[in-house]
Amino acid sequence: MESALLPWQNQQWHRLLQQRQSDRVAHAYLLVGERGLGKKLFARQAAALLLCKEGEGELACGRCRSCQLLASNSNPDLLTVEPEDSKVIKIDQVRQLADFASKTSHSNSRKVVILHNTEALNLNAANALLKTLEEPPGSTVLLLVSDNPGRLLPTLRSRCQRILFTVPSLETAGDWLRDKAASEEDLQEALSLAGNRPLLALELLTSEDRQARNTVLKALAAMLEGRVDPVEFAATGKTLGVEKIMEWLCQTTSQVLKLWLCDEPPAVSNRELSRIYSLLTSSSRSDDEVLSRLMSISRTMDEARQQVAGVSNPNPQLVLESILWRWSRLAS
Ligand SMILES: [Zn+2]
């Protein structure tokens, strides 16, 4: 059934395990931390543990009726809610959640709700959820997952027990990822780009993502050389997807920034990235000016990504173009 625990989640897991053993499981948990740390997997494993009929092991047993139903995604005591196409969790979904929570469990024990991307609750839905949190039905445990808890209502945050996930050390992340990478060089590069977030690094190692990233890096270098203009570059957004491009731009910006801040920058294994870096170092702008521009782009980037991911943004292509335009003026 569920795979082994992710090695950087031991502490969080043992806290939950202890609470289960001493019968002090909370009504609601808020799983927070950056994207790429395996919070969703943790939530699923926690749901399995809380629903498992076998009370002994450190993980769900994988054999009991509840575990088997869970493995085939048909356990009636688990409800998973996530944003639909609209990227928003709507009030109807929360009503369904409340309804699920108020009914008795099929196996006369617990029920679990996993709510992914909790920050995607619209205001009405958040207020409706608050009601369920204020009067928690006895046997239901809510696992709310969020990359961006700052966007949640404070009253909602305060009614949950927080489980924080942090970025593991390079060593821990590397050990976990090593047999999934073709070479040590690929591994180090992926981890560096992903800021040591192991699941994000794993995404980067998949061919489709690598290709997308190289397309973006190439286009970025060509743009700095004046061979491609921002509008042409942004047009690639139609095939790769604006969000994907924004993600890579964000990663690249923070990687270049890191190199820029090193007294003796390490060798860069990716050819395109190395080209971008050298184009910037040989630009007519002063080092300080490039730095302050990079930092300003980096600050705008987070905001822009939220806009692109949000529902209210009328034109993601335009947001992308404005960021690219600023990038294009970095070197000249
Ligand atoms: Zn079990």
Boltz pocket constraint, residues with backbone or C-beta under 6 A from the ligand:
constraints:
  - pocket:
      binder: B
      contacts: [[A, 48], [A, 51], [A, 52], [A, 53], [A, 54], [A, 60], [A, 61], [A, 62], [A, 63], [A, 64], [A, 65], [A, 66], [A, 67]]
      max_distance: 6.0
